[in-house]
Amino acid sequence: MQNKTKTKLVNLGCGHHFHKNWINLDLHASEFIQYYNIKNKLPFDDNSIDVVYHSHVLEHLTKEDGEKLSKECFRVLKPGGILRVCIPDLEIICQEYLSNLNKAYETDDPYHIKNYYWNKLELYDQVLRSKSGGDMKKAIEEKLINKDYVVQRNGDEVRPLFENITPIKENILIKVIKYIYHKLFSFRNNPQISGESHKWMYDKLDLKILFTNIGFKNFQIVKFDISKIPNWNIYKLDNSSNSQYPRKPDSIFIETIK
């Protein structure tokens, strides 16, 4: 697998966020994305890659599979190669939860109560949900949350959920077809099977211990637009749609070196 640049840049589990000059791997292939299951051994030689990046991937793996992937990243990176990871920040979620818990308890203010409720969803919903979207989607659709706060916490990922969509009336044939489809392919809507659910959550200490034990060095917490990766801000992988803010505001961004 090669890209057109001399520097070999790999984006694992890229989803819809990729750059054509990177080697983009995901379970869904397209023009610039190659199909690959990153639970398998990475398809690169030892010491052959300059940069490995993944965003909101590690939390969807079990702790054991996450460690396995991290070891694979170490294996394929060249000496001095960079690993950059973006992942939900458990520490910040907990801080937000405790802050809104105390404000809501002391004031009974509906605003803080709604924010407290959203924080609990951030902690538990993607772990426990049995349907795609879970209680987070339901809370947004039923307006049980404060829109501005949720967008502040979760950024571009939740904006489309606030768009008003007029439901289309379905005839009986369409309903039957959809029923059969969901029966045959229900696993796609099962978060525990599809990969949507979270299997573990990380904070800065978790990440530092994980990568240091594998052999990485110079562990650093960085900003979304700051990186040792050459020309990082050209790729805009961690940028929001307007580029001024992080695409995933609830994240911790780290870099570490082989």
C-alpha positions as CSV (number, residue, x, y, z in Angstrom):
1,M,0.0,0.0,0.0
2,Q,1.4,3.3,-1.0
3,N,0.5,7.0,-1.3
4,K,1.8,9.6,-3.6
5,T,4.1,11.3,-1.1
6,K,7.5,10.2,0.0
7,T,6.4,10.5,3.6
8,K,4.2,7.5,4.5
9,L,1.2,8.7,6.5
10,V,-1.4,6.2,7.7
11,N,-4.9,7.1,9.0
12,L,-6.5,4.1,10.7
13,G,-10.3,3.7,11.0
14,C,-10.7,7.0,9.1
15,G,-14.4,7.0,8.5
16,H,-15.4,10.1,6.6
17,H,-12.3,12.1,7.7
18,F,-9.3,11.5,5.5
19,H,-6.9,13.1,3.1
20,K,-5.9,11.8,-0.3
21,N,-2.2,12.0,0.5
22,W,-2.6,9.6,3.4
23,I,-3.0,5.8,3.4
24,N,-6.6,5.7,4.7
25,L,-7.9,2.4,6.1
26,D,-11.5,1.7,7.2
27,L,-14.2,-1.0,7.1
28,H,-15.9,1.1,4.4
29,A,-13.9,1.6,1.2
30,S,-14.2,4.5,-1.3
31,E,-12.0,6.3,-3.8
32,F,-9.3,7.3,-1.3
33,I,-10.1,4.7,1.4
34,Q,-8.9,1.1,1.4
35,Y,-10.9,-1.6,3.1
36,Y,-9.1,-3.1,6.1
37,N,-10.0,-4.5,9.5
38,I,-7.5,-2.9,11.9
39,K,-8.1,-5.7,14.4
40,N,-5.8,-7.7,12.2
41,K,-2.1,-7.2,11.8
42,L,-1.5,-3.9,10.0
43,P,-0.5,-4.5,6.4
44,F,2.8,-2.7,6.5
45,D,6.4,-3.9,7.0
46,D,8.4,-3.2,10.2
47,N,9.8,0.3,10.5
48,S,8.2,1.4,7.2
49,I,5.8,4.2,8.2
50,D,6.5,7.8,9.2
51,V,3.2,8.7,10.9
52,V,0.3,6.8,12.2
53,Y,-2.9,8.6,13.2
54,H,-6.3,7.5,14.4
55,S,-9.2,9.5,15.8
56,H,-12.0,8.1,18.0
57,V,-11.0,4.5,17.2
58,L,-9.3,3.2,20.3
59,E,-12.4,3.5,22.5
60,H,-14.3,1.2,20.1
61,L,-11.9,-1.7,20.8
62,T,-11.6,-3.8,23.9
63,K,-8.7,-2.8,26.1
64,E,-6.9,-5.9,24.9
65,D,-7.5,-5.1,21.2
66,G,-6.5,-1.5,21.8
67,E,-3.2,-2.6,23.3
68,K,-2.7,-5.0,20.3
69,L,-3.3,-2.1,17.8
70,S,-1.0,0.2,19.7
71,K,1.8,-2.4,19.5
72,E,1.1,-2.8,15.8
73,C,1.5,1.0,15.4
74,F,4.9,0.8,17.2
75,R,6.0,-2.1,15.0
76,V,5.3,-0.4,11.6
77,L,6.6,3.1,12.6
78,K,10.1,4.0,11.7
79,P,12.4,5.0,14.5
80,G,11.5,8.6,15.3
81,G,8.1,8.0,13.7
82,I,5.0,9.8,15.2
83,L,1.9,8.3,16.6
84,R,-1.0,10.8,16.9
85,V,-4.2,9.7,18.7
86,C,-7.5,11.6,19.2
87,I,-9.9,10.1,21.7
88,P,-12.8,11.1,24.0
89,D,-11.2,12.5,27.2
90,L,-12.7,10.6,30.2
91,E,-11.1,13.2,32.6
92,I,-12.9,16.1,31.0
93,I,-16.2,14.2,30.8
94,C,-16.0,13.5,34.5
95,Q,-15.1,17.1,35.3
96,E,-18.1,18.3,33.4
97,Y,-20.3,15.7,35.1
98,L,-19.2,16.7,38.6
99,S,-19.6,20.4,37.8
100,N,-23.1,20.1,36.4
101,L,-24.1,17.6,39.1
102,N,-23.2,20.1,41.9
103,K,-24.8,23.1,40.0
104,A,-28.0,21.1,39.3
105,Y,-28.2,19.8,42.9
106,E,-27.7,23.2,44.5
107,T,-29.9,25.3,42.2
108,D,-32.5,22.8,40.6
109,D,-31.8,24.8,37.5
110,P,-33.3,22.9,34.4
111,Y,-30.3,24.1,32.3
112,H,-27.8,22.4,34.6
113,I,-30.0,19.3,35.0
114,K,-30.1,18.9,31.2
115,N,-26.3,19.2,31.0
116,Y,-25.9,16.8,33.8
117,Y,-28.1,14.3,32.0
118,W,-26.0,14.7,28.8
119,N,-22.8,14.1,30.7
120,K,-24.2,10.8,32.0
121,L,-25.1,9.8,28.5
122,E,-21.5,10.6,27.4
123,L,-20.2,8.3,30.1
124,Y,-22.7,5.4,29.7
125,D,-24.8,5.5,26.6
126,Q,-22.3,4.4,24.0
127,V,-21.3,1.5,26.2
128,L,-24.7,0.2,27.1
129,R,-26.9,1.2,24.1
130,S,-28.8,-1.6,22.2
131,K,-29.9,0.5,19.3
132,S,-27.9,2.7,16.9
133,G,-27.8,6.2,18.2
134,G,-29.0,5.1,21.6
135,D,-30.4,7.5,24.2
136,M,-28.1,10.3,22.9
137,K,-30.1,10.4,19.6
138,K,-33.4,10.1,21.5
139,A,-32.4,13.0,23.8
140,I,-31.6,15.2,20.8
141,E,-34.8,14.3,18.9
142,E,-37.0,14.8,21.9
143,K,-35.2,18.1,22.9
144,L,-34.2,16.8,26.3
145,I,-30.9,18.7,26.2
146,N,-29.4,22.2,25.7
147,K,-28.4,22.4,22.0
148,D,-25.6,24.9,22.5
149,Y,-24.1,22.8,25.3
150,V,-24.2,19.6,23.3
151,V,-22.7,21.2,20.2
152,Q,-20.0,22.7,22.4
153,R,-19.2,19.3,23.8
154,N,-19.5,17.2,20.7
155,G,-19.0,19.6,17.7
156,D,-19.6,18.7,14.1
157,E,-20.6,15.1,14.9
158,V,-24.0,16.2,16.4
159,R,-24.9,19.2,14.2
160,P,-26.7,17.2,11.6
161,L,-28.9,15.7,14.3
162,F,-30.4,19.1,15.0
163,E,-31.5,19.6,11.4
164,N,-35.3,19.4,10.9
165,I,-36.2,16.4,8.7
166,T,-39.8,16.1,7.6
167,P,-40.8,12.4,7.9
168,I,-42.0,10.7,4.7
169,K,-45.2,8.7,4.8
170,E,-44.6,5.1,3.8
171,N,-47.0,2.8,2.0
172,I,-47.5,-0.7,3.2
173,L,-45.0,-2.2,0.6
174,I,-42.2,0.0,1.8
175,K,-42.9,-0.9,5.4
176,V,-42.8,-4.7,4.6
177,I,-39.5,-4.3,2.7
178,K,-38.0,-2.4,5.6
179,Y,-39.2,-5.0,8.1
180,I,-37.6,-7.8,6.1
181,Y,-34.4,-5.8,5.6
182,H,-34.0,-5.1,9.3
183,K,-34.7,-8.7,10.2
184,L,-32.0,-10.0,7.7
185,F,-29.4,-7.3,8.5
186,S,-30.3,-6.3,12.1
187,F,-26.7,-6.7,13.1
188,R,-25.9,-3.5,11.3
189,N,-28.1,-1.6,13.7
190,N,-26.7,-3.5,16.7
191,P,-24.1,-1.2,18.3
192,Q,-22.4,-4.1,20.1
193,I,-21.7,-5.8,16.7
194,S,-21.4,-2.9,14.3
195,G,-18.5,-1.3,16.2
196,E,-20.6,1.8,17.3
197,S,-20.4,1.0,21.0
198,H,-17.5,2.0,23.3
199,K,-15.5,-0.8,24.8
200,W,-13.2,1.3,27.0
201,M,-12.5,4.9,28.0
202,Y,-9.2,6.6,28.4
203,D,-7.7,9.6,30.2
204,K,-4.2,11.1,30.0
205,L,-2.7,8.7,32.5
206,D,-4.2,5.6,30.8
207,L,-2.7,6.7,27.5
208,K,0.7,7.6,28.9
209,I,1.0,4.2,30.7
210,L,-0.2,2.3,27.6
211,F,2.2,3.9,25.1
212,T,5.1,4.1,27.5
213,N,4.9,0.4,28.3
214,I,4.9,-0.4,24.6
215,G,8.1,1.6,24.1
216,F,7.0,5.0,22.9
217,K,8.7,8.1,24.2
218,N,8.2,11.8,24.5
219,F,4.4,11.4,25.3
220,Q,2.7,14.8,24.9
221,I,-0.8,16.2,25.1
222,V,-1.2,18.6,22.2
223,K,-3.9,20.9,20.7
224,F,-6.0,19.9,17.7
225,D,-4.1,22.2,15.4
226,I,-0.6,21.7,16.8
227,S,1.6,18.7,15.8
228,K,5.1,17.5,15.0
229,I,3.6,16.0,11.8
230,P,4.9,18.1,8.9
231,N,2.2,20.2,7.3
232,W,-0.3,19.0,9.8
233,N,-2.7,21.9,9.3
234,I,-2.9,21.3,5.6
235,Y,-4.7,18.0,6.2
236,K,-7.3,19.4,8.7
237,L,-8.0,15.9,10.1
238,D,-8.8,17.3,13.6
239,N,-10.4,20.5,12.4
240,S,-14.1,21.4,12.5
241,S,-15.9,22.4,9.3
242,N,-14.9,26.0,9.8
243,S,-11.3,25.0,10.8
244,Q,-11.3,27.3,13.8
245,Y,-12.2,24.6,16.4
246,P,-11.6,20.9,17.0
247,R,-13.9,18.6,15.1
248,K,-14.3,16.6,18.3
249,P,-14.2,19.1,21.2
250,D,-14.6,16.3,23.8
251,S,-11.3,14.9,22.8
252,I,-7.8,14.6,24.2
253,F,-5.1,14.8,21.5
254,I,-1.7,13.1,22.1
255,E,1.5,12.5,20.2
256,T,4.3,10.2,21.0
257,I,7.4,9.0,19.3
258,K,8.9,5.6,18.5
